[in-house]
Amino acid sequence: MMRESSIERYLVRKVKAAGGECRKFVTPGRRHAPDRLVLIPAGATWEESHIVFVETKAPGKKARAGQRREHKRLRDMGFEVRVIDTKKLVGDFVNYWFGG
């Protein structure tokens, strides 16, 4: 079975190859934060830069209750939050945000 760390490494590699950055999101004192902050520069696909929070999971695993609350809090503030648990979803994410 594929591990969450494999999905996360794949996301980092694919985002970097597409011209973006995929930074580890560390928030002291704030539990349940998403794993990665994806920085999408303005360019051919979008006129403006974007930031997307990404929670990576092992295939078939779901976000825990605390994570879901934190994702909702971020979404309520207007941010994009994605939960990705397969390499196919990484590909779909990169194609959408960086153009395919």
C-alpha positions in Angstrom: 0.0 0.0 0.0 1.2 3.5 -0.9 2.1 5.7 2.1 1.0 9.3 2.6 4.7 10.4 2.4 4.9 9.0 -1.1 1.9 11.0 -2.2 3.4 14.1 -0.6 6.8 13.6 -2.2 5.1 13.1 -5.6 3.1 16.3 -5.2 6.2 18.3 -4.4 8.0 16.9 -7.4 5.1 17.5 -9.8 4.5 21.0 -8.6 8.1 21.9 -8.9 8.3 20.5 -12.4 5.3 22.6 -13.3 7.0 25.8 -12.2 5.4 26.2 -8.7 6.5 25.7 -5.2 5.2 23.3 -2.6 6.2 24.3 0.8 5.8 22.4 4.1 3.2 24.2 6.1 4.2 24.4 9.7 2.0 26.3 12.2 3.3 26.3 15.8 0.3 26.3 18.1 -2.2 25.4 15.4 -2.9 21.7 15.1 -4.6 20.0 12.2 -3.1 22.4 9.6 -2.8 21.1 6.0 0.5 19.5 5.0 1.5 21.7 2.1 1.2 25.3 0.9 1.3 25.2 -3.0 2.4 28.5 -4.6 1.2 28.9 -8.1 2.8 31.8 -10.0 0.9 34.0 -12.4 1.6 32.9 -15.9 0.1 31.2 -18.9 -2.7 29.5 -17.0 -3.7 32.2 -14.5 -3.4 36.0 -14.6 -2.8 36.1 -10.9 -0.8 34.1 -8.4 -2.6 31.6 -6.2 -2.0 29.8 -2.9 -3.7 26.4 -2.3 -3.5 24.4 0.9 -3.1 20.7 0.3 -3.7 17.9 2.8 -2.1 14.6 1.6 -3.3 11.2 2.7 -2.6 7.6 2.0 -4.9 6.2 -0.6 -8.4 5.8 0.7 -7.7 7.6 4.0 -9.8 10.6 4.9 -9.0 13.8 6.9 -9.6 13.5 10.6 -12.3 15.5 12.4 -9.8 18.2 13.6 -8.4 18.5 10.1 -11.8 18.8 8.5 -12.6 21.7 11.0 -9.4 23.4 10.1 -10.1 22.9 6.3 -13.5 24.4 6.8 -12.1 27.4 8.7 -9.6 28.1 5.9 -12.3 27.7 3.2 -14.6 30.0 5.2 -11.8 32.6 4.9 -11.8 32.2 1.1 -8.9 29.8 0.7 -8.7 26.8 -1.6 -8.1 23.5 0.4 -7.6 20.2 -1.3 -7.3 16.7 0.1 -5.2 14.5 -2.2 -4.8 10.7 -1.6 -3.6 9.3 -5.0 -1.0 10.1 -7.6 -3.9 10.5 -10.1 -5.3 13.3 -8.0 -1.9 14.9 -7.8 -1.9 14.8 -11.6 -5.4 16.3 -11.8 -4.4 19.0 -9.4 -1.3 20.0 -11.3 -3.1 19.9 -14.6 -5.9 22.2 -13.3 -3.6 24.7 -11.6 -0.6 24.7 -14.0 -2.3 23.7 -17.3 -1.9 20.3 -18.8 
